[in-house]
Amino acid sequence: MLRVAYSDTADGQCWTLCGRLAGAWVGELRSLWILVRKRAPRARALVDLKEVTFIDESGEKLLAEMELSGAEFVATGVENKHVIASLRNGVSRPLRRTLEDPSAGREEVAQPRGGE
């Protein structure tokens, strides 16, 4: 689950994300981001990731898109700080996580059936 709080302030747009930036929630946030940014594309956008507990590969891609459109991030915790530093340095992270299929890319091994 991902909770998104958004507000317009004198300094620009403030976004606060809480929970897991993963799976279907990434698409929901992307839709909201595009909608709000179209109204004020030049406004400063501050995105608070301090309460984000997990970011999958699609979430990282969205954060990269958000940064390209001018977002600034606030993060705590080793993992989230590393994600943001990777975005800033344009470095792809060697370990990617996805929620959809943790066994993706692995060969399936046939299991013997009982009695055969």
Secondary structure as the mmCIF struct_conf table of DSSP 4:
data_model
#
loop_
_struct_conf.conf_type_id
_struct_conf.id
_struct_conf.beg_label_comp_id
_struct_conf.beg_label_asym_id
_struct_conf.beg_label_seq_id
_struct_conf.end_label_comp_id
_struct_conf.end_label_asym_id
_struct_conf.end_label_seq_id
STRN STRN1 LEU A 2 THR A 9
TURN_TY1_P TURN_TY1_P1 ALA A 10 ASP A 11
STRN STRN2 GLY A 12 LEU A 21
TURN_TY1_P TURN_TY1_P2 GLY A 23 GLY A 23
HELX_RH_AL_P HELX_RH_AL_P1 ALA A 24 ARG A 39
TURN_TY1_P TURN_TY1_P3 PRO A 41 ARG A 42
BEND BEND1 ALA A 43 ALA A 43
STRN STRN3 ALA A 45 ILE A 55
HELX_RH_AL_P HELX_RH_AL_P2 GLU A 57 LEU A 68
TURN_TY1_P TURN_TY1_P4 SER A 69 GLY A 70
STRN STRN4 ALA A 71 VAL A 74
BEND BEND2 GLY A 77 GLY A 77
HELX_RH_AL_P HELX_RH_AL_P3 VAL A 78 ASN A 89
TURN_TY1_P TURN_TY1_P5 GLY A 90 GLY A 90
HELX_LH_PP_P HELX_LH_PP_P1 VAL A 91 ARG A 93
BEND BEND3 PRO A 94 LEU A 95
BEND BEND4 LEU A 99 GLU A 100
TURN_TY1_P TURN_TY1_P6 PRO A 102 GLY A 105
HELX_LH_PP_P HELX_LH_PP_P2 ARG A 106 ARG A 113
TURN_TY1_P TURN_TY1_P7 GLY A 114 GLY A 115
#
